[in-house]
Structures are given as structure tokens and as C-alpha cells.
Amino acid sequence: MKVTGRINVWFADRNYGFIHQNLNGTVVKHFLHASNILSGVPQKSLTASFDTIQGEKGSVALNVEILHGGVQS
């Protein structure tokens, strides 16, 4: 099931960043790597739709679609 979140930070020179998901008032952080982006160009404050898996260091965003607007759920 896809979830949505907002890109909190994106390091273009390093090809990674973090997506923050607001889950009932709790912020869940997801690692985002450029290789996991299916569509769109990542930029701070854009909304993204994605799947998640638990990696060694925390949650990882997979199958990411960058949306140009929209409301974070």
C-alpha cells in the first residue's frame, strides 16, 4: 500500500534525501535514494507517494513517485 509524505531535505549532489510522513501527529522519517524514484524530480517540500521497507538503519522509501502538489496524508 502506497503512503504519502513530504520531501524534507534533498541532497542533489549525493542523490539522497528524506521524506517525512505525518502519521496521526507523529513524524515518520523515510530514507530516499535517487535509484528508488520511478517518476518526477525530487525537491524539498514536494509530496511523494511511495512504498516502504525496514532497512538496517530505518525506513526506506521504494517505488517513489514525486507529485507536484497535493496534500500530505
Secondary structure, DSSP 8 states (H G I E B T S, - for coil): --EEEEEEEEETTTTEEEEEEEETTEEEEEEEEGGGEEES---TT-EEEEEEEEETTEEEEEEEEEESS----
